[in-house]
């Protein structure tokens, strides 16, 4: 570092005026020097000199205050803008037609059905952002490996539909049935992007705020993952995510920003529609939200491109030699800016250009001229320049922050008004004004009737639209499912699990890892298996997979791990197969969704297994699970360390007794709670077959526990393995039949049927022995899925209700548990809340008595926990005897004696109250 030069003459003797004059002169000399370097040596040399000056100042005690923001102007200078490649006049006419039709569609829907809803203002603010993309950037399926994935802002769906209408993809009847999908006169259009409801159109559900941004990031990372593993040919595909500025307050919106930068995801572009408003008013009325976002993204390592002001402002900036406008921009707050958008040129003249210096810049300008000073997000040239720079940028993710007006063009009712988001109607005069603004050839009568405007398939506008889309690979959005059906292992593959663990104590979590390990070794399907964990591979016994398949890292492994040389070495690799996401359940689930939808998005049928603490799964990622269901995700979610009483010592927030109920409500999610390794193997085998070969849109939530027990073989009692296999998938089968129905002296024993799931199976089997002492012969059933049983019972009930003159059907569970097939009282025991099993009551020929783990968890050992929640063998025994008493089979004193014999305190407070 150069030494500090000798100090010049002191300035203390100067007057304030002289000192200010000297400082101004000195500043100008520095600026002139910098201008010379810029003109003669270029930007890079100038930036280098400034960096050197910054270092010099820092090391000599004059550190420059760190700033995360650039000035409140466009990032791309007007001189650096590329020439616009499209036909500006035709594109303007197309935008205007789309704008009109989007408004008409929503108005028609609300005229037909009061309160049906729909949104006008979001698309009005983002039309240019979308149309530049549609005409010049968004690549469709015909682009092959370069096809883009696009997350459309959910509230902008009317505009996307309106464009597809002009493209000929939707009929007028479909447009008229916006938000009327059950209309008898034809199919309608869903409110928002919903792949489940429009499976050939939408790809990503986005309207649940915050889920689009985080999913987009992990979709971009998954593209890199597939390419680095050789499962997808390398291409230049981009992931575009259109977001609202209000949406960025959601934690999921910003939670993965640093991850995207760390992974160098230069294949993702966020387009942030900064119309400065959320649902009820300004996002940040007292500051500038665009500057906040710039600081946030720059701090996270993103490339930031601001599109703040349109081309008309360039005229003023070019003659603003003293920087007065830039200084005024810096003083501007969003609440003030909103007023200018709402009240127009007069307000702008009086309140913005409020100094002589600023007024001199607009000398000769009328209020109408001032109204042409617009926000950058409505200038297609500015938007194109930003998109062009974004797709060419390398090494970083890019965010384009575009300043727009909410409700742009919708008149006094909606434009920049606090109520803009809720506006569903415009009156005749507002629609006339909109027609005039958009210069559409519609008569007043057509406006009053809310006619759509379509110039026709042979018009220059429509031909231009279709030519642009053809050049970019076809229509967008469009969901096309084409993938090679994988060769999946047959039943022989799972025979070792049907044989049991042969005396070795194994948890179902360990069995799950063994199944995954075996699948990974399979020559046909192994490459498609994607194990995913948040940060708990060792907790779940998956660390043994790491040395073999490696953890995916785009950097590879640039260090020597501390456990180098050991069998369990921590291995990261560019082509690693496991995704270990760190402590982020949302991130891991987003990663799972990317893998679970790759069959549709990339034609690669990857099979993800996401293993997580069951309590931190459904409870934390429920909204993402619904998003996965909506986009027809396929794969396995393993809720590990499952159950309220198996996770000894951990306590309230770690012990899961409710995830099965949370999973139950998702329609296409299969839910299983297996007790044994062979049941788990059957579920995985069937799931892969159904999802990836039979092409069924479903996915699986399977609980697995951490209690080591000897795994039994599949029962060999005269039934075929296929019969048991079918029972496992349908939800239940008889695991163990009582050895005798009499006491050996010809006296019939009392009968009971005990239904047990997952970790509760041990209590059921032990209770069988205890019940023998009371003359009760009990069969034990393994219930793998109360959801499967309940759904089948409900469907049976529905059929019978709708066909009252036919012979009633009998549900699977009712057949299995009929008095003829399964005599005696019915008892269920589960490590989950009672409500899961209680759903069967009303579908059986007698009452089902349920035991479960309602209440808060505790830090304790398993026996104490099972006593606390009243689900151990003693309580199964007691519940059985009480049910027999209620049936009139035994006296109350027998039950009372059992309470004493079993050491149960009848006055103890219920666990749900403690």
Buried (B, 14 or more C-beta within 10 A) or exposed (E): EEEEEEEEEEEEEBEEEEEEEEEEEEEEEEEEEBEEBBEEEEEEEBEEBEEEEBEEEEEEEEEEEEEEBBBBBBBBEBEEBEEBEBBEEBBBBBBBBBBBBBBBBBBBBBEBEEEBEBBBBBBBBBBBBBBBBBBBBBBBBBBEBBBBBBBBBBBBBBBBBBBBBBBEBBEBEBBBBBBBBEBEEEBBBBBBBBBBBBBEBBBBBBBBBBBBBBBBBBBBBBBBBBBBBEBBEEBEBBBBBBBBBBBBBBEBBBBBBEBBBBBBBBBBBBBBBBBBBBBEBBBBBEBBBBBBBBBBBBEBBBBBBBBBBBBBBBBBBEEBEEEBBEBBBBEBBBBBBBBBBBBBBEBBBEEBBEEEBBEEBBEEBEEEBBBBBBBBBBBBBBBBBBBBBBBEBEEBBBBBBBBBBBBBBBBBBBBBBBBBBBBBBBEEEBBBBBBEBBEBEBEEEBBEEBBBBBBEEEBEBBBBBBEBBEBBBBBBBBBBBEBEEBEBBEEEBBEBBBBBBEEEEBBBBBBBBBBBBBBBEBEEBBBBBBBBBBBBBEBBBBBBBBBEBBBBBBEEBEEEEEEEEEEEBBBBBBBBBBBBBEEBBBBBBBBBBBBBBBBBBBBBBBBBBBBBBBBBBBBBBBBBBBBBBBBBBBBBBBBBBBBBBBBBEBEEEBBBBBBBBBBBEBEBBBBBBBBBBBBBBBBBBBBBBBBBEEEBBBBBBBBBBBBBBEBBBBBEEEEEBEEBBBBBBBBBBBBBBBEEBEEEEEEEBBBBBBBBBBBBBBBBBBBBEBBBEBBBBBBBBBBBBBBBBBBBBEEBBEEBEEEEEEEEEBBBBBEBBBEEEBBBBBBBBBBBBBBBBBBBBEBBEBBBBBBBBBBBBBBBEBEBBBBBBBBBBBBBBBBBBBBBBBEEBBEEEBBEEBBEBBEBEEEEEEBBEE
